[in-house]
Amino acid sequence: MKKTLDERFTDLSDIVSEQGGRWPTTLAAILAVGAWGAAGPAMHFSDTWQLLINTPTTVIELFLGFLSLASTNRVQRIVMALLQEIRRDQKAESLEVHAIAQHEGVEP
């Protein structure tokens, strides 16, 4: 069965959110910045050398922000739905306790 664009985006945002904070990702970023820094003297710290780090990091940061936000919003909707369900259950239990208490003639 072919996935819809929305399902593929959801899968991608989940993967990015999960992998983004792991140590291999952090290590890869540190190594990339280290390699960039080491290339500085060879490129005479030129504008091109600066663009080699600025452009990719800006694009990656933008995508990470949107993908992480999508994943966070989805999780938040799930948590809110669960909390509302718990609240409804507690309210129903409270009404049931009051009904039993009134039937027995005691104060809940």
Buried (B, 14 or more C-beta within 10 A) or exposed (E): EEEEEEEEBBEBBBEBBEEBEEEEEEEEEEEEEEEBEEEBEEEEEEEEBEEBBEEEBEEEEEEBEEBBEBBEEBEEEEEEEEEEEEEEEEEEEEEEEEEEEEEEEEEE
